[in-house]
């Protein structure tokens, strides 16, 4: 039976209405079609050893990028604290040393490293200005202050190995970074695995000297999140990293203002901030082969010292930890 022309027009109109939404999605920009629901709040950490985090917080660039979303900042005194906050659900992003992130993931924390904030030489083994110690070998049987689970702690283990020593040949005193400085300057320990800006402050204010330094044993400063957050909020991560990129660019262009900001935030003299920043490179932000290689070079010490669970292959952990796709989306070539 033949349809009337009116019925044909009615059917055509109905069909077009049904196709309207799918067709609209096809022509909409990807970001609009795939827009995610933003988190109810954002929680980031900041740290004196992570200058770009100070810049980010100071200028409120995250708050501007997420207008209407509450943003909370948590002060981290070390990588161990930063990772505790992230893994405990107190923060969504963590500023840590790269090797500390490896250690955390190797021991079961489902985290992903997204971004390289800086390449610092933020740790070395320091002794008091009048110390009789002059080499790594002299540390045998001595007390060394270090914050367990941080780059300075792992730096100490690698340094001792250079001298044919292990952690059993010394007494490691587990103190947070500021307390380690106090212990060294009071004479309560013989050496301290210092971290900037506390290390720079001790050098300039107390005359502490560096017994051993090795840039290759300093892992990069990184920004990490949890796998769950990365899976649920990929566009949010990109916006946060764009803000980090803005902070990194500002830090490179304004070294004097950055030193003044670091001094103000940390409460330390300007010359201390300058010394810390002299040892900090903001040149590379995209996680890549050089960062993976640096982290894998430290893998043997994590295994030999029993710092990871038995059977864990640390090199595979490094490969699963580094996630560069978010940074690739925001860093200009």
Buried (B, 14 or more C-beta within 10 A) or exposed (E): EEEEEEEEEEEEEEEEEEEEEEEEEEEEEEEEEEEEEBBEEBBBBBBBBBBBBBBBBBBEBBBEBBEEBEBEBBBBBBBBBBBBBBBEEBBBBBBBBBBBBBBBBBBEBEBBBBBBBBBBBBBBBBBBEEBEBEEBEBBEEBBBBBBBBBBBBBBBBBBBBEBEBEBEBBEBBEBBBBBBBBBBBEEBBBBBBBBBBBBBBBBBBBEBBEBBBBEEBBBBBBBBBBBEBBEEBBBBBBBBBBBBBBBBBBBEEEBEEBBBBBBEBBEBBEBBBBBBBEBBBBEBBEBBEEBBEBBBBBBEBBBEBEBBEEEBEBBEBBEEBBBBEBBBEBBEE
